[in-house]
Amino acid sequence: MAANKKARSNPPYELLYWPSIPGRGEFIRLAFEAAGVSYKDTTNETEDGIKAVTSLIDASSTGTDGNPPPFAPPALRIPGENPNGGPLLIYQTPSILSYLGPKLGLAGTNEAEAQWILSHALTALDLNNETHDTHHPIAVAKYYEDQKEESLKKATDFRENRIPKFLGYFERVLKGNEKGEGKFLVGDKLSYADTTLWNVLSGLLFAFPKEMEARKGDYELLFGRFYESVEEASGIKEYLASERRKPFSMGVFRHYPELDRQ
Ligand SMILES: N[C@@H](CCC(=O)N[C@@H](CS)C(=O)NCC(=O)O)C(=O)O
């Protein structure tokens, strides 16, 4: 803990994401926290940090310091890592995770494992994106209330067909990875695929509590072993108990009771 604190006072990595919500920034935070590596969460740690995000994605930006402009947050800034000697700026959640994975010791032990980890993280992020579409099936920029009718249809299909398809898939992956004993998707150690899937499951439990409660028992490894094991992992457990962990609210994972199983 003391080492963590010390490291946090001089972070080499800067996460740029919207403040106050877990959102897609959470996938990056969980990787850092699992590895015990320091990072600066600019918008949550500095008064007008949000300007750092809004300026990056400003519609007139053609990039900064020799980096292209990010399309949308999250983005990660790493001092001195741009080939021009300046800060390197990368964006897109899976791109950031695959960059950090080997550096944080969360990308497996060989090339095959590294690719499987990326594949599973992308699949978990697909599930994340499909969850978002249950409350915004028509237009990202419109209010949920303006697309409620379509949301009800989308959420019904999501609950009845997509949730069981994704959960069934990950249950098979856990079963097939005997080395992982139900605790890891790939190999026998924690990876960013595990932390990414865990966050999506956690979000689904928040957004669709009735649906998930009714289905949990069908996935013996996923909810009997994996979920708790990641939650208890070193670094993750401490983070989840800290103030740095923001509650789900109005981001990707939202609890609209009418979209849940009735
Ligand atoms: N595929 C991108 C999606 C990024 C994204 O949609 N970011 C959201 C916040 S979680 C945003 O601000 N989007 C603005 C937009 O798409 O116009 C990723 O995984 O990083």
Ligand as a Chemical Component Dictionary entry (heavy atoms), coordinates in Angstrom:
data_LIG
# 
_chem_comp.id                   LIG 
_chem_comp.type                 NON-POLYMER 
_chem_comp.pdbx_formal_charge   0 
_chem_comp.three_letter_code    LIG 
# 
loop_
_chem_comp_atom.comp_id 
_chem_comp_atom.atom_id 
_chem_comp_atom.alt_atom_id 
_chem_comp_atom.type_symbol 
_chem_comp_atom.charge 
_chem_comp_atom.model_Cartn_x 
_chem_comp_atom.model_Cartn_y 
_chem_comp_atom.model_Cartn_z 
_chem_comp_atom.pdbx_ordinal 
LIG N1  N1  N 0 -14.575 2.025  -29.264 1  
LIG C1  C1  C 0 -14.204 3.153  -28.457 2  
LIG C2  C2  C 0 -15.462 3.847  -28.018 3  
LIG C3  C3  C 0 -15.171 5.168  -27.365 4  
LIG C4  C4  C 0 -16.443 5.847  -26.896 5  
LIG O1  O1  O 0 -17.551 5.595  -27.378 6  
LIG N2  N2  N 0 -16.268 6.742  -25.915 7  
LIG C5  C5  C 0 -17.397 7.417  -25.332 8  
LIG C6  C6  C 0 -17.243 7.507  -23.842 9  
LIG S1  S1  S 0 -17.239 5.881  -23.129 10 
LIG C7  C7  C 0 -17.526 8.793  -25.929 11 
LIG O2  O2  O 0 -17.220 9.790  -25.309 12 
LIG N3  N3  N 0 -18.012 8.820  -27.157 13 
LIG C8  C8  C 0 -18.270 10.035 -27.872 14 
LIG C9  C9  C 0 -18.672 9.729  -29.299 15 
LIG O3  O3  O 0 -18.647 8.544  -29.693 16 
LIG O4  O4  O 0 -19.029 10.670 -30.006 17 
LIG C10 C10 C 0 -13.395 2.667  -27.251 18 
LIG O5  O5  O 0 -13.570 1.521  -26.837 19 
LIG O6  O6  O 0 -12.556 3.409  -26.749 20 
# 
loop_
_chem_comp_bond.comp_id 
_chem_comp_bond.atom_id_1 
_chem_comp_bond.atom_id_2 
_chem_comp_bond.value_order 
_chem_comp_bond.pdbx_ordinal 
LIG N1  C1  SING 1  
LIG C1  C2  SING 2  
LIG C1  C10 SING 3  
LIG C2  C3  SING 4  
LIG C3  C4  SING 5  
LIG C4  O1  DOUB 6  
LIG C4  N2  SING 7  
LIG N2  C5  SING 8  
LIG C5  C6  SING 9  
LIG C5  C7  SING 10 
LIG C6  S1  SING 11 
LIG C7  O2  DOUB 12 
LIG C7  N3  SING 13 
LIG N3  C8  SING 14 
LIG C8  C9  SING 15 
LIG C9  O3  DOUB 16 
LIG C9  O4  SING 17 
LIG C10 O5  DOUB 18 
LIG C10 O6  SING 19 
# 
